[in-house]
Amino acid sequence: LNSEQEKLKADLKTKTQALDAKLNELQKLYAQLKKRIKIDIEQSQWKEFGIEDKK
């Protein structure tokens, strides 16, 4: 029972690391896209892309 629990903990840790890596990747992509939209699109249209920023 204890060894099974340890294996599950290890699996969870591995999956958590993979999830964190994917989230970081998505956050970087979101930041790049947001920056690109702010440069290329007029401020009045930002809301269409889900950007609530004022500047």
PDB file of N, H, CA, C and O in Angstrom:
ATOM      1  N   LEU A   1       0.831  -1.204   0.000  1.00  0.00           N
ATOM      2  CA  LEU A   1       0.000   0.000   0.000  1.00  0.00           C
ATOM      3  C   LEU A   1       0.870   1.262   0.000  1.00  0.00           C
ATOM      4  O   LEU A   1       0.598   2.204  -0.743  1.00  0.00           O
ATOM      5  N   ASN A   2       1.902   1.278   0.822  1.00  0.00           N
ATOM      6  H   ASN A   2       2.123   0.512   1.425  1.00  0.00           H
ATOM      7  CA  ASN A   2       2.773   2.439   0.906  1.00  0.00           C
ATOM      8  C   ASN A   2       3.525   2.670  -0.405  1.00  0.00           C
ATOM      9  O   ASN A   2       3.664   3.806  -0.858  1.00  0.00           O
ATOM     10  N   SER A   3       4.008   1.584  -1.007  1.00  0.00           N
ATOM     11  H   SER A   3       3.895   0.661  -0.639  1.00  0.00           H
ATOM     12  CA  SER A   3       4.740   1.731  -2.272  1.00  0.00           C
ATOM     13  C   SER A   3       3.812   2.229  -3.382  1.00  0.00           C
ATOM     14  O   SER A   3       4.228   3.000  -4.247  1.00  0.00           O
ATOM     15  N   GLU A   4       2.566   1.788  -3.353  1.00  0.00           N
ATOM     16  H   GLU A   4       2.228   1.162  -2.651  1.00  0.00           H
ATOM     17  CA  GLU A   4       1.592   2.263  -4.344  1.00  0.00           C
ATOM     18  C   GLU A   4       1.344   3.767  -4.166  1.00  0.00           C
ATOM     19  O   GLU A   4       1.243   4.515  -5.138  1.00  0.00           O
ATOM     20  N   GLN A   5       1.248   4.185  -2.910  1.00  0.00           N
ATOM     21  H   GLN A   5       1.329   3.577  -2.120  1.00  0.00           H
ATOM     22  CA  GLN A   5       1.039   5.600  -2.618  1.00  0.00           C
ATOM     23  C   GLN A   5       2.239   6.429  -3.095  1.00  0.00           C
ATOM     24  O   GLN A   5       2.065   7.511  -3.656  1.00  0.00           O
ATOM     25  N   GLU A   6       3.435   5.925  -2.874  1.00  0.00           N
ATOM     26  H   GLU A   6       3.576   5.046  -2.419  1.00  0.00           H
ATOM     27  CA  GLU A   6       4.642   6.634  -3.310  1.00  0.00           C
ATOM     28  C   GLU A   6       4.691   6.740  -4.835  1.00  0.00           C
ATOM     29  O   GLU A   6       5.095   7.767  -5.381  1.00  0.00           O
ATOM     30  N   LYS A   7       4.278   5.674  -5.514  1.00  0.00           N
ATOM     31  H   LYS A   7       3.950   4.839  -5.071  1.00  0.00           H
ATOM     32  CA  LYS A   7       4.252   5.694  -6.975  1.00  0.00           C
ATOM     33  C   LYS A   7       3.257   6.742  -7.464  1.00  0.00           C
ATOM     34  O   LYS A   7       3.545   7.483  -8.403  1.00  0.00           O
ATOM     35  N   LEU A   8       2.094   6.804  -6.832  1.00  0.00           N
ATOM     36  H   LEU A   8       1.860   6.201  -6.069  1.00  0.00           H
ATOM     37  CA  LEU A   8       1.091   7.793  -7.213  1.00  0.00           C
ATOM     38  C   LEU A   8       1.596   9.219  -6.977  1.00  0.00           C
ATOM     39  O   LEU A   8       1.343  10.112  -7.785  1.00  0.00           O
ATOM     40  N   LYS A   9       2.301   9.424  -5.882  1.00  0.00           N
ATOM     41  H   LYS A   9       2.507   8.698  -5.225  1.00  0.00           H
ATOM     42  CA  LYS A   9       2.884  10.738  -5.599  1.00  0.00           C
ATOM     43  C   LYS A   9       3.880  11.126  -6.684  1.00  0.00           C
ATOM     44  O   LYS A   9       3.892  12.264  -7.153  1.00  0.00           O
ATOM     45  N   ALA A  10       4.717  10.167  -7.078  1.00  0.00           N
ATOM     46  H   ALA A  10       4.708   9.242  -6.697  1.00  0.00           H
ATOM     47  CA  ALA A  10       5.717  10.424  -8.114  1.00  0.00           C
ATOM     48  C   ALA A  10       5.039  10.747  -9.446  1.00  0.00           C
ATOM     49  O   ALA A  10       5.457  11.662 -10.157  1.00  0.00           O
ATOM     50  N   ASP A  11       3.995   9.995  -9.777  1.00  0.00           N
ATOM     51  H   ASP A  11       3.655   9.253  -9.200  1.00  0.00           H
ATOM     52  CA  ASP A  11       3.252  10.249 -11.013  1.00  0.00           C
ATOM     53  C   ASP A  11       2.618  11.640 -10.986  1.00  0.00           C
ATOM     54  O   ASP A  11       2.643  12.365 -11.981  1.00  0.00           O
ATOM     55  N   LEU A  12       2.057  11.995  -9.847  1.00  0.00           N
ATOM     56  H   LEU A  12       2.036  11.406  -9.040  1.00  0.00           H
ATOM     57  CA  LEU A  12       1.430  13.304  -9.702  1.00  0.00           C
ATOM     58  C   LEU A  12       2.464  14.419  -9.866  1.00  0.00           C
ATOM     59  O   LEU A  12       2.199  15.429 -10.519  1.00  0.00           O
ATOM     60  N   LYS A  13       3.621  14.232  -9.280  1.00  0.00           N
ATOM     61  H   LYS A  13       3.836  13.412  -8.750  1.00  0.00           H
ATOM     62  CA  LYS A  13       4.678  15.235  -9.386  1.00  0.00           C
ATOM     63  C   LYS A  13       5.099  15.414 -10.842  1.00  0.00           C
ATOM     64  O   LYS A  13       5.292  16.540 -11.301  1.00  0.00           O
ATOM     65  N   THR A  14       5.239  14.310 -11.562  1.00  0.00           N
ATOM     66  H   THR A  14       5.082  13.396 -11.189  1.00  0.00           H
ATOM     67  CA  THR A  14       5.623  14.361 -12.971  1.00  0.00           C
ATOM     68  C   THR A  14       4.564  15.085 -13.797  1.00  0.00           C
ATOM     69  O   THR A  14       4.888  15.928 -14.634  1.00  0.00           O
ATOM     70  N   LYS A  15       3.306  14.753 -13.559  1.00  0.00           N
ATOM     71  H   LYS A  15       3.043  14.068 -12.879  1.00  0.00           H
ATOM     72  CA  LYS A  15       2.221  15.390 -14.309  1.00  0.00           C
ATOM     73  C   LYS A  15       2.109  16.874 -13.961  1.00  0.00           C
ATOM     74  O   LYS A  15       1.809  17.696 -14.827  1.00  0.00           O
ATOM     75  N   THR A  16       2.347  17.212 -12.712  1.00  0.00           N
ATOM     76  H   THR A  16       2.590  16.544 -12.008  1.00  0.00           H
ATOM     77  CA  THR A  16       2.299  18.609 -12.298  1.00  0.00           C
ATOM     78  C   THR A  16       3.401  19.406 -12.988  1.00  0.00           C
ATOM     79  O   THR A  16       3.167  20.534 -13.423  1.00  0.00           O
ATOM     80  N   GLN A  17       4.589  18.838 -13.092  1.00  0.00           N
ATOM     81  H   GLN A  17       4.779  17.922 -12.739  1.00  0.00           H
ATOM     82  CA  GLN A  17       5.691  19.507 -13.783  1.00  0.00           C
ATOM     83  C   GLN A  17       5.360  19.715 -15.257  1.00  0.00           C
ATOM     84  O   GLN A  17       5.645  20.774 -15.817  1.00  0.00           O
ATOM     85  N   ALA A  18       4.762  18.714 -15.882  1.00  0.00           N
ATOM     86  H   ALA A  18       4.530  17.854 -15.427  1.00  0.00           H
ATOM     87  CA  ALA A  18       4.378  18.830 -17.291  1.00  0.00           C
ATOM     88  C   ALA A  18       3.316  19.917 -17.468  1.00  0.00           C
ATOM     89  O   ALA A  18       3.373  20.702 -18.415  1.00  0.00           O
ATOM     90  N   LEU A  19       2.357  19.957 -16.559  1.00  0.00           N
ATOM     91  H   LEU A  19       2.310  19.319 -15.789  1.00  0.00           H
ATOM     92  CA  LEU A  19       1.308  20.975 -16.610  1.00  0.00           C
ATOM     93  C   LEU A  19       1.895  22.372 -16.426  1.00  0.00           C
ATOM     94  O   LEU A  19       1.531  23.298 -17.151  1.00  0.00           O
ATOM     95  N   ASP A  20       2.790  22.526 -15.472  1.00  0.00           N
ATOM     96  H   ASP A  20       3.085  21.774 -14.883  1.00  0.00           H
ATOM     97  CA  ASP A  20       3.430  23.819 -15.236  1.00  0.00           C
ATOM     98  C   ASP A  20       4.200  24.283 -16.470  1.00  0.00           C
ATOM     99  O   ASP A  20       4.150  25.459 -16.828  1.00  0.00           O
ATOM    100  N   ALA A  21       4.906  23.367 -17.116  1.00  0.00           N
ATOM    101  H   ALA A  21       4.947  22.412 -16.825  1.00  0.00           H
ATOM    102  CA  ALA A  21       5.662  23.707 -18.321  1.00  0.00           C
ATOM    103  C   ALA A  21       4.719  24.170 -19.431  1.00  0.00           C
ATOM    104  O   ALA A  21       4.998  25.154 -20.116  1.00  0.00           O
ATOM    105  N   LYS A  22       3.617  23.468 -19.607  1.00  0.00           N
ATOM    106  H   LYS A  22       3.391  22.669 -19.051  1.00  0.00           H
ATOM    107  CA  LYS A  22       2.645  23.829 -20.644  1.00  0.00           C
ATOM    108  C   LYS A  22       2.010  25.177 -20.334  1.00  0.00           C
ATOM    109  O   LYS A  22       1.824  25.995 -21.235  1.00  0.00           O
ATOM    110  N   LEU A  23       1.674  25.420 -19.065  1.00  0.00           N
ATOM    111  H   LEU A  23       1.825  24.756 -18.333  1.00  0.00           H
ATOM    112  CA  LEU A  23       1.092  26.707 -18.678  1.00  0.00           C
ATOM    113  C   LEU A  23       2.064  27.855 -18.944  1.00  0.00           C
ATOM    114  O   LEU A  23       1.660  28.912 -19.429  1.00  0.00           O
ATOM    115  N   ASN A  24       3.333  27.651 -18.631  1.00  0.00           N
ATOM    116  H   ASN A  24       3.661  26.792 -18.237  1.00  0.00           H
ATOM    117  CA  ASN A  24       4.342  28.677 -18.896  1.00  0.00           C
ATOM    118  C   ASN A  24       4.443  28.965 -20.388  1.00  0.00           C
ATOM    119  O   ASN A  24       4.536  30.120 -20.804  1.00  0.00           O
ATOM    120  N   GLU A  25       4.423  27.905 -21.186  1.00  0.00           N
ATOM    121  H   GLU A  25       4.348  26.966 -20.848  1.00  0.00           H
ATOM    122  CA  GLU A  25       4.482  28.047 -22.643  1.00  0.00           C
ATOM    123  C   GLU A  25       3.276  28.849 -23.152  1.00  0.00           C
ATOM    124  O   GLU A  25       3.425  29.737 -23.992  1.00  0.00           O
ATOM    125  N   LEU A  26       2.091  28.531 -22.642  1.00  0.00           N
ATOM    126  H   LEU A  26       1.970  27.809 -21.960  1.00  0.00           H
ATOM    127  CA  LEU A  26       0.878  29.235 -23.065  1.00  0.00           C
ATOM    128  C   LEU A  26       0.878  30.695 -22.610  1.00  0.00           C
ATOM    129  O   LEU A  26       0.416  31.573 -23.338  1.00  0.00           O
ATOM    130  N   GLN A  27       1.394  30.952 -21.413  1.00  0.00           N
ATOM    131  H   GLN A  27       1.770  30.238 -20.821  1.00  0.00           H
ATOM    132  CA  GLN A  27       1.456  32.330 -20.922  1.00  0.00           C
ATOM    133  C   GLN A  27       2.393  33.176 -21.783  1.00  0.00           C
ATOM    134  O   GLN A  27       2.104  34.340 -22.060  1.00  0.00           O
ATOM    135  N   LYS A  28       3.516  32.592 -22.205  1.00  0.00           N
ATOM    136  H   LYS A  28       3.751  31.646 -21.980  1.00  0.00           H
ATOM    137  CA  LYS A  28       4.445  33.307 -23.079  1.00  0.00           C
ATOM    138  C   LYS A  28       3.796  33.589 -24.433  1.00  0.00           C
ATOM    139  O   LYS A  28       3.923  34.689 -24.971  1.00  0.00           O
ATOM    140  N   LEU A  29       3.105  32.597 -24.974  1.00  0.00           N
ATOM    141  H   LEU A  29       3.002  31.704 -24.536  1.00  0.00           H
ATOM    142  CA  LEU A  29       2.423  32.772 -26.253  1.00  0.00           C
ATOM    143  C   LEU A  29       1.344  33.846 -26.144  1.00  0.00           C
ATOM    144  O   LEU A  29       1.218  34.694 -27.028  1.00  0.00           O
ATOM    145  N   TYR A  30       0.570  33.812 -25.064  1.00  0.00           N
ATOM    146  H   TYR A  30       0.672  33.123 -24.346  1.00  0.00           H
ATOM    147  CA  TYR A  30      -0.474  34.814 -24.847  1.00  0.00           C
ATOM    148  C   TYR A  30       0.134  36.216 -24.782  1.00  0.00           C
ATOM    149  O   TYR A  30      -0.400  37.153 -25.376  1.00  0.00           O
ATOM    150  N   ALA A  31       1.236  36.359 -24.071  1.00  0.00           N
ATOM    151  H   ALA A  31       1.670  35.598 -23.589  1.00  0.00           H
ATOM    152  CA  ALA A  31       1.884  37.665 -23.945  1.00  0.00           C
ATOM    153  C   ALA A  31       2.359  38.165 -25.311  1.00  0.00           C
ATOM    154  O   ALA A  31       2.216  39.346 -25.626  1.00  0.00           O
ATOM    155  N   GLN A  32       2.920  37.270 -26.117  1.00  0.00           N
ATOM    156  H   GLN A  32       3.036  36.310 -25.861  1.00  0.00           H
ATOM    157  CA  GLN A  32       3.388  37.653 -27.451  1.00  0.00           C
ATOM    158  C   GLN A  32       2.219  38.081 -28.340  1.00  0.00           C
ATOM    159  O   GLN A  32       2.297  39.088 -29.043  1.00  0.00           O
ATOM    160  N   LEU A  33       1.140  37.304 -28.298  1.00  0.00           N
ATOM    161  H   LEU A  33       1.077  36.485 -27.727  1.00  0.00           H
ATOM    162  CA  LEU A  33      -0.023  37.627 -29.124  1.00  0.00           C
ATOM    163  C   LEU A  33      -0.678  38.933 -28.686  1.00  0.00           C
ATOM    164  O   LEU A  33      -1.092  39.741 -29.518  1.00  0.00           O
ATOM    165  N   LYS A  34      -0.765  39.130 -27.384  1.00  0.00           N
ATOM    166  H   LYS A  34      -0.428  38.474 -26.709  1.00  0.00           H
ATOM    167  CA  LYS A  34      -1.356  40.355 -26.851  1.00  0.00           C
ATOM    168  C   LYS A  34      -0.541  41.572 -27.299  1.00  0.00           C
ATOM    169  O   LYS A  34      -1.098  42.596 -27.694  1.00  0.00           O
ATOM    170  N   LYS A  35       0.767  41.444 -27.232  1.00  0.00           N
ATOM    171  H   LYS A  35       1.220  40.612 -26.911  1.00  0.00           H
ATOM    172  CA  LYS A  35       1.650  42.526 -27.650  1.00  0.00           C
ATOM    173  C   LYS A  35       1.463  42.819 -29.141  1.00  0.00           C
ATOM    174  O   LYS A  35       1.395  43.976 -29.555  1.00  0.00           O
ATOM    175  N   ARG A  36       1.381  41.754 -29.932  1.00  0.00           N
ATOM    176  H   ARG A  36       1.436  40.814 -29.596  1.00  0.00           H
ATOM    177  CA  ARG A  36       1.206  41.897 -31.382  1.00  0.00           C
ATOM    178  C   ARG A  36      -0.130  42.569 -31.707  1.00  0.00           C
ATOM    179  O   ARG A  36      -0.195  43.434 -32.581  1.00  0.00           O
ATOM    180  N   ILE A  37      -1.182  42.175 -31.014  1.00  0.00           N
ATOM    181  H   ILE A  37      -1.130  41.472 -30.304  1.00  0.00           H
ATOM    182  CA  ILE A  37      -2.505  42.768 -31.235  1.00  0.00           C
ATOM    183  C   ILE A  37      -2.474  44.254 -30.893  1.00  0.00           C
ATOM    184  O   ILE A  37      -3.032  45.075 -31.621  1.00  0.00           O
ATOM    185  N   LYS A  38      -1.823  44.597 -29.787  1.00  0.00           N
ATOM    186  H   LYS A  38      -1.370  43.930 -29.195  1.00  0.00           H
ATOM    187  CA  LYS A  38      -1.761  45.994 -29.371  1.00  0.00           C
ATOM    188  C   LYS A  38      -1.014  46.848 -30.395  1.00  0.00           C
ATOM    189  O   LYS A  38      -1.318  48.029 -30.564  1.00  0.00           O
ATOM    190  N   ILE A  39      -0.046  46.253 -31.071  1.00  0.00           N
ATOM    191  H   ILE A  39       0.201  45.294 -30.934  1.00  0.00           H
ATOM    192  CA  ILE A  39       0.718  46.989 -32.083  1.00  0.00           C
ATOM    193  C   ILE A  39      -0.087  47.126 -33.378  1.00  0.00           C
ATOM    194  O   ILE A  39      -0.120  48.198 -33.983  1.00  0.00           O
ATOM    195  N   ASP A  40      -0.728  46.049 -33.792  1.00  0.00           N
ATOM    196  H   ASP A  40      -0.702  45.178 -33.300  1.00  0.00           H
ATOM    197  CA  ASP A  40      -1.357  45.994 -35.117  1.00  0.00           C
ATOM    198  C   ASP A  40      -2.813  46.449 -35.165  1.00  0.00           C
ATOM    199  O   ASP A  40      -3.292  46.857 -36.223  1.00  0.00           O
ATOM    200  N   ILE A  41      -3.520  46.386 -34.048  1.00  0.00           N
ATOM    201  H   ILE A  41      -3.130  46.055 -33.189  1.00  0.00           H
ATOM    202  CA  ILE A  41      -4.960  46.642 -34.035  1.00  0.00           C
ATOM    203  C   ILE A  41      -5.251  47.924 -33.249  1.00  0.00           C
ATOM    204  O   ILE A  41      -4.595  48.214 -32.248  1.00  0.00           O
ATOM    205  N   GLU A  42      -6.234  48.677 -33.714  1.00  0.00           N
ATOM    206  H   GLU A  42      -6.767  48.441 -34.526  1.00  0.00           H
ATOM    207  CA  GLU A  42      -6.620  49.893 -33.001  1.00  0.00           C
ATOM    208  C   GLU A  42      -7.157  49.552 -31.613  1.00  0.00           C
ATOM    209  O   GLU A  42      -7.774  48.508 -31.405  1.00  0.00           O
ATOM    210  N   GLN A  43      -6.907  50.455 -30.673  1.00  0.00           N
ATOM    211  H   GLN A  43      -6.405  51.304 -30.842  1.00  0.00           H
ATOM    212  CA  GLN A  43      -7.290  50.225 -29.279  1.00  0.00           C
ATOM    213  C   GLN A  43      -8.789  49.973 -29.131  1.00  0.00           C
ATOM    214  O   GLN A  43      -9.201  49.210 -28.256  1.00  0.00           O
ATOM    215  N   SER A  44      -9.594  50.590 -29.956  1.00  0.00           N
ATOM    216  H   SER A  44      -9.260  51.209 -30.667  1.00  0.00           H
ATOM    217  CA  SER A  44     -11.047  50.419 -29.857  1.00  0.00           C
ATOM    218  C   SER A  44     -11.487  48.988 -30.168  1.00  0.00           C
ATOM    219  O   SER A  44     -12.595  48.593 -29.806  1.00  0.00           O
ATOM    220  N   GLN A  45     -10.644  48.218 -30.828  1.00  0.00           N
ATOM    221  H   GLN A  45      -9.744  48.539 -31.122  1.00  0.00           H
ATOM    222  CA  GLN A  45     -10.992  46.848 -31.203  1.00  0.00           C
ATOM    223  C   GLN A  45     -10.366  45.796 -30.288  1.00  0.00           C
ATOM    224  O   GLN A  45     -10.605  44.603 -30.475  1.00  0.00           O
ATOM    225  N   TRP A  46      -9.582  46.209 -29.320  1.00  0.00           N
ATOM    226  H   TRP A  46      -9.388  47.178 -29.168  1.00  0.00           H
ATOM    227  CA  TRP A  46      -8.900  45.250 -28.441  1.00  0.00           C
ATOM    228  C   TRP A  46      -9.881  44.337 -27.723  1.00  0.00           C
ATOM    229  O   TRP A  46      -9.590  43.160 -27.512  1.00  0.00           O
ATOM    230  N   LYS A  47     -11.041  44.866 -27.344  1.00  0.00           N
ATOM    231  H   LYS A  47     -11.278  45.822 -27.515  1.00  0.00           H
ATOM    232  CA  LYS A  47     -12.017  44.059 -26.594  1.00  0.00           C
ATOM    233  C   LYS A  47     -12.464  42.837 -27.384  1.00  0.00           C
ATOM    234  O   LYS A  47     -12.801  41.809 -26.796  1.00  0.00           O
ATOM    235  N   GLU A  48     -12.470  42.937 -28.705  1.00  0.00           N
ATOM    236  H   GLU A  48     -12.196  43.772 -29.183  1.00  0.00           H
ATOM    237  CA  GLU A  48     -12.848  41.802 -29.549  1.00  0.00           C
ATOM    238  C   GLU A  48     -11.901  40.620 -29.342  1.00  0.00           C
ATOM    239  O   GLU A  48     -12.262  39.468 -29.582  1.00  0.00           O
ATOM    240  N   PHE A  49     -10.686  40.928 -28.894  1.00  0.00           N
ATOM    241  H   PHE A  49     -10.392  41.864 -28.699  1.00  0.00           H
ATOM    242  CA  PHE A  49      -9.677  39.903 -28.651  1.00  0.00           C
ATOM    243  C   PHE A  49      -9.539  39.576 -27.162  1.00  0.00           C
ATOM    244  O   PHE A  49      -8.639  38.838 -26.760  1.00  0.00           O
ATOM    245  N   GLY A  50     -10.439  40.132 -26.354  1.00  0.00           N
ATOM    246  H   GLY A  50     -11.170  40.731 -26.681  1.00  0.00           H
ATOM    247  CA  GLY A  50     -10.414  39.846 -24.926  1.00  0.00           C
ATOM    248  C   GLY A  50      -9.408  40.669 -24.149  1.00  0.00           C
ATOM    249  O   GLY A  50      -9.062  40.324 -23.019  1.00  0.00           O
ATOM    250  N   ILE A  51      -8.937  41.751 -24.740  1.00  0.00           N
ATOM    251  H   ILE A  51      -9.218  42.031 -25.658  1.00  0.00           H
ATOM    252  CA  ILE A  51      -7.949  42.602 -24.075  1.00  0.00           C
ATOM    253  C   ILE A  51      -8.675  43.800 -23.475  1.00  0.00           C
ATOM    254  O   ILE A  51      -9.261  44.605 -24.197  1.00  0.00           O
ATOM    255  N   GLU A  52      -8.632  43.912 -22.161  1.00  0.00           N
ATOM    256  H   GLU A  52      -8.156  43.257 -21.574  1.00  0.00           H
ATOM    257  CA  GLU A  52      -9.333  44.978 -21.445  1.00  0.00           C
ATOM    258  C   GLU A  52      -8.405  46.137 -21.085  1.00  0.00           C
ATOM    259  O   GLU A  52      -8.834  47.094 -20.441  1.00  0.00           O
ATOM    260  N   ASP A  53      -7.145  46.059 -21.491  1.00  0.00           N
ATOM    261  H   ASP A  53      -6.796  45.282 -22.013  1.00  0.00           H
ATOM    262  CA  ASP A  53      -6.162  47.080 -21.132  1.00  0.00           C
ATOM    263  C   ASP A  53      -6.562  48.447 -21.681  1.00  0.00           C
ATOM    264  O   ASP A  53      -7.266  48.549 -22.686  1.00  0.00           O
ATOM    265  N   LYS A  54      -6.099  49.490 -21.005  1.00  0.00           N
ATOM    266  H   LYS A  54      -5.526  49.408 -20.189  1.00  0.00           H
ATOM    267  CA  LYS A  54      -6.358  50.855 -21.452  1.00  0.00           C
ATOM    268  C   LYS A  54      -5.255  51.343 -22.389  1.00  0.00           C
ATOM    269  O   LYS A  54      -5.503  52.170 -23.266  1.00  0.00           O
ATOM    270  N   LYS A  55      -4.048  50.834 -22.206  1.00  0.00           N
ATOM    271  H   LYS A  55      -3.847  50.162 -21.493  1.00  0.00           H
ATOM    272  CA  LYS A  55      -2.907  51.243 -23.041  1.00  0.00           C
ATOM    273  C   LYS A  55      -2.178  50.039 -23.567  1.00  0.00           C
ATOM    274  O   LYS A  55      -1.191  50.182 -24.288  1.00  0.00           O
TER     275      LYS A  55
END
